[in-house]
Each structure stands twice: as structure tokens, then as C-alpha cells.
Amino acid sequence: MFTGKTVAIIGGGKMGSILARGMIDRKIFPAKNVIVTDIDPARLNDLRSSLKVQVSADNKQAVKDADIVILAVKPQNIQETLKGIRSAVNPSKLFISIVAGVPSDVIEKTLSKRPRVLRVMPNVNAMAGEGAAAVASGHFTKKDDVQYALAILNAVGLAVEVDEKLMDAVTALSGSGPAYCFVIIESLTDAGVHLGLARDLAEKLAIQTVLGSARLCLEGRQHPAQLKNMVTSPGGTTAAGLKVLEERNIRATLMAAVEAAAKRSQELAGVK
């Protein structure tokens, strides 16, 4: 699929470098066909040393040399970045944006020339190779463009295709979701400490419990409710704990948190 192609990652920060490493480790692109740009010379030196990729401080030249361009800059820098590379844009290049909160039509209008743009919402779990990402097509993408993005993102986890109108929901669920999970892990740890466990032991048990539960959902082919019932004995300890969670409205609280995050995502994107 990517034979002979070159990818440029504009922005060598956390997500940009994660994608570069994932693509190289999974042999989607050889290191020599990966260009990473950044304004920080020290970061570029680190990437060149650790990943053996091409590095540059010249965004426009990197775009000229690439078939696929991944936009991985901070949201506040996207307009300046797009204007700087606009003259290098042509219909043969595919742009994949992982810039949070920036709709594809904003990128299309700024670049002009009917650019092929895909909008992606990844999450921080890509750092562990277990990311969850959604891909949405812009107005001028070709039939196979989404497959390119899915292949790249599957190198660092799971990737799915969605309609762009659902991106705020994706942002709120899987984009912000790791933070909700971290709060749950932290709370379980604190509970263990309160009951007499050493903190490092409580934390290990909490993390492994959440990890194993997620894996069981993925591999067990059973609904989470069925798995919950499987470990809940009548009148037992789990039933007592679940009763408190239901009384404290854990479901409504989590749903409200996701809804609040989606609303904020719309606000940041300027959607009324």
C-alpha cells in the first residue's frame, strides 16, 4: 500500500513522534521515507538519533517531498502552519490532521486547491500501542484515502471510520476517555490504601484489574453487563459494592461527563 511513498509529519511532539515510531516499528514506512519537522532542534536531533528518520525545520519542503502529510501541530499553530505550506499543496498529496478541534473544512479553505484532507481524533493510549482513533473524510478525499489513514493509525492501536459530525462525540468518549479511566484507577488505588494496602501494591492491583477487565471485554465476546453478572454473587461482596455505585449514580455521572466534554468540543470548534 505504501511502497515507494514518503510521509511527512509536521510537528514532532508527543503524538507526531508516537506515530513515527509506530509506522516504523510496524514496517508501514521505512525510516528513510519518514520526514519529521519541528521548531525545536533538540527534539529533531533526538528523533533522528532514535528513529533514524529524516528531520527538518522546513515544513514547506517536507510537504513538497511527501506523498502523505500528517498535521500534528498544536491547535493554536495550525493556521500559521497551513499558510506556510499552502504553496506546496497539490491534489496528489493526502493530508491527515490530528489537530484537536479543527474541522476538515477549515483546513481545506486555508490550503485551497481542493486538498484531500482526513480529520483524525487519536488518544494518548497510542503511547502504549493501544490507542483508539477515529477517521473522518473531508470534501475532496478519494475512495481509498481512508484506508491509508486506518493503516497508519492501526500501527498504534485501533482505528475506525466515522462521519465528521460525530467527531465531538468521539473526542468526548475516546479522546477524553483515558482521563476518566485514570480517575477510576486512582480512586480504586486510594480505596485500597484506605483499607490498609501499601500504595504501590494498591496501584498495581487497580491497574491490572482495569487492564484485565478491558481485555476480557475485547476477547470474551460477551456484553459488559454479562461479565458484570458473572462476577456478582447474590448477597456477596461485589453486589454490595455495585449497590453503592448505583446509589451514587455512577452511570449518570459518566454519561454527564462525556456529554460535557462533547459540548466543550463543539464550543472550541466554534459550533453553536
N, C-alpha and C positions, 0 to 999 in steps of 0.2 A: 504493500500500500504506500509506503513512504520511500521506496527505493529511489535514490538519487535526489531526494528532496532535502532542503535545508530549512530549519526552523530558527526564528529569531525570537528571543524572549526579551521584551522591552521592560526592564525592571528586574534586577537580580536580588530582590528582597526575599522574604521568607517563602511565599508561595511560588515565586518565579524559580528560585533555586530548588525547591522541592520537586517541581515539575521537571526541571532539567535533569535532576538525579534519577527520577522515576523513569523518564524516557530512555535514558542511557542504560540504567540497570536492566530494564525490560527489553533492551535492544530494539526499541522502536526507531531511534536515531543513533548513529554512531556519534561519538563525542565531537568528531571533526565537522559534523554537519549541524552542530548546535552553536548558535551565537547568543551570548547574553550581554545586554547593555546595562549600564548603571552609571550614576554620577559619582559613586564612591570608588576611588581607585583601589583602596584596600580590599573592598568586597570583591572587585573584579579579579584581583590577584589571587584571592582565596579560591574563587571559583575556577580559575584557570589551573591552579595547583591541584585542587582536589578532584575536579571533574574532567580536566584536560579539554575543556570547551574553548571555542573562540570567545574572546571578550572584546568589548569596545565601549567607548563613551559616545559614539556617533550613532544615534538612533536612525537617522535617515539612511545612512549607508547600510546599516544592518537590515533595514526593510528592503532596500534595493537588492540585497544579496539573498533574500529569503523567499521561499515559496509560501510558508506559513508563518504568521506573526502572532505571537501571544502577547497581549497587552496586560502587563502585570504591575502597573504603577499605582500610586495612591490616588484615590478619587479626586483630591484637590489638585492633582497634577495632570489629569487626563487631557484637559483642553489644550494646555501648552504642549504636551507631548504629541497630540494629534496634529496640531498646526505645524509642528516641526517636521513631521514625516509625510505630510499631505502630498508633497510633490513627488514622492516615491511610490505613490499608490497607483495600481492598475488592476484591471479585472481578473488577472491571473492569480492574484495573491489572496489568501484566505486569512482573515483577521479573527482571532479568538480572544475575546475580552473577559478577563476575570476581575475586572474593576467593579467593586461593590457599588450597587445603587445607580449605575449608569445604563440607561436603556440603549438598545442597539441603534434606535433611530437617531439618538444624539451623536453617536459615533459616525453613523452614515452621513449625517448632514455636515459634520465638521470635516470629514475626509473628502466628501463629494465623490464624483466619478463612479457612482453606483458600486461601492465596495461590498465585498462578500464578508458579512460580519455575523459571528455567532456570539451570543452572550452566555456566560457560564457563571454559575454560583457554586464554588467549591467550599470545602470547610477545612478547619485546622487539623482534622484527623488524618489528612493526607500526609502529615509528618510521620505517621506510623504506618503508612501504606494502606490505611483503612478509611480513606476519605469517602464522602458522599457528595456527588456533584450533579447538577442539572444543566442541560444544554438547551438553548432556545435559538431558533433560526431568525435571522434578520430578513429584510425585504428582498435582498438580492443574492441570497445564497443558492448554490447549486444542489442538485439532488443528493450527491454523495458527501457534501461538506460536513454534515453532522457526524458521519461515520469517522471522519478524521479526528474530530474533537473527542468523540467517545473513546477511540483507541488511545489517545493521549491521556485522557483522564482516568481510564481504566488501569493505567500503569501505577496509579497511586490510590486505588480503591474502586468504588462503584460509581458508574455514571449512567444517567438516564436522560431521555429527551422529553422536554415539556414545552407547552406553549408559553410564550414570554409573559402573557398576562398572569401566569401562575408563579412568576419569579418572586414576588413578595411573599407568597406562602412558603416557597422553598427556602427563601432567606430566613424566615421566622422559624421553620421547622429544623432543617438540617444545617443551615448556615449558623444559626444561633444555638442549635440543639446541643452541641458539645458542652457549652457553658451550663446548661440545665443539668446535664449528666454529671459534670464536675461538682455542682452543688449537692447533688444526691450522694455522690461518693464522699464528699466532705462531711455531710450530715451523718451518714452511716458511720464514718470514722469517729466523729465526735460522740455518737451514741455508744460506740464500743468503749471509748475512753471513759465515759461517764460510768459505765458498768464495770470498770476495773481493768480493761485491756491496755497494754502499752500502746502508745500512739502508732509506732511503726508497724506493729502487728495488726492493729485495727485497720490501718490503711491498706495493708496488703490484702487482708481478708475482704475488705469492701471493694477494692479494685477488682480482685479476681472474681468476686460474686457478680459484679456488673458485667464483666467481660464474659464470664461463662453463661450468664443469662442471655446476653445478646447472641452468643454463638448457638445456644440451644434454640433460640427463635429462628435463626437462619437455617440451621441444619435439621431441626426436628420436624419441620413441615407441619407444625401444629400452631393454632392460633394462640397468642399470648394468654388469653383467658383460660384455654385448656391447660396450658403449662402451669398457670397460677393454681388452678383447681387440683392439679396433680400433686402439688406440694402442700396443700392445705387440708389437714386432717380435721374432722369435726371436733370442735372443742379444744383444739390444740394451740400451740404457741403461735404459729403463723396466722391462724384465724383471729387470734387476739390482736396481733399487730395490724392485720388488714382492717379490722373493725375501727381502729383508731384512724388509720389513713382515710377511710371512707367518711368517718365522722368529721374529719378536718378538711374534707373536700379536696383531696389531692388531685382528682381528675379535673374538677372545675378550675383549680388553681393552675395546673399545667396548660389547660386549654386557654385560659385567660392570658397566660404569659406568651404563648405563641401568637395569639390574636394581637396583643400589644406590640410585639415585635414586627408583625406584618404591617400594622398601622404605621409604625415608625419608619419602616422601609419605604412605604408609599410617600410619607412626608419628605424623606430625604431625597427621593427621586422627583419630587415636585408634583406628585399625582394627588389630585383633590378627591 
